């Protein structure tokens, strides 16, 4: 359908190993890392070598599969105890993306099924591959549903990176824009650079260029300027966790964009697979926000910007209350208000 997904494979399973495209080195270097130890996968998630909620979920599942293959025992009890340790190590990498925990829950369910250790190992690899396949299919459907919301001539503002790199599939927010472009609509992308780690400047620009989508890069603090001038027709972002009421956690700065969009009467869409929805939490108040190291703010790629000893806050995500969200684009259709009901229906 789009072609870009086939070009960019951020996570691939290869019989007994997982291959990850190191996103921290893009766009300067395209380096693929082959991993046979689940601890390498856990470190890659923590260090953002693989990032974006759906891709984190897929990598986590493959990490558990690798961990299962690494356990050398015939005892089911020993196997399950060690597999539980593998899962705990992967769970401790990043707290916010729902996809990671959903993948771990699915893998744990398979591990609890009947059979010998070798049968369980095979079943765990198969489940990880299945989780990946489902994310690919979900993003494909999201792109198709979302593209219907875009009109010829639209300028679409997005934040962070939500393409094939972030999803191991066709993308969510960026995928929607790429699909509209592919369908021949004359859409233009306005990409936020996304401080502090520049996922927008480094990754979204890289992907949009490959897809041939006309694009302008702006710094995060320019978004209000363009919204007020009437030069943005809609905002689309991804999500890391969506609560039962539609409140959405996404990359830090998303909330600011949503408030600016409402103030300027511009629709604000969230595009995410249902694997990002967490119906166990009633609202965004319950979402755990990852706090990352201060060096990500004081320096960039080893170059220091702020003086030594600077006090830093570095929340990686923020929560956008549902009142700012126009609609949520999922693989099961577009959810409009009231979100609680729509989310239930989309998950049914
Ligand atoms: O810290 P990151 O780079 O993993 O954050 C990614 C985002 O916030 C994305 O917008 C989100 O995961 C959606 S990915 C389709």
Boltz pocket constraint, residues with backbone or C-beta under 6 A from the ligand:
constraints:
  - pocket:
      binder: B
      contacts: [[A, 48], [A, 50], [A, 51], [A, 52], [A, 53], [A, 54], [A, 97], [A, 159], [A, 160], [A, 161], [A, 162], [A, 163], [A, 166], [A, 167], [A, 171], [A, 172], [A, 173], [A, 199], [A, 237], [A, 238], [A, 239], [A, 240], [A, 250], [A, 251], [A, 252], [A, 271], [A, 316]]
      max_distance: 6.0
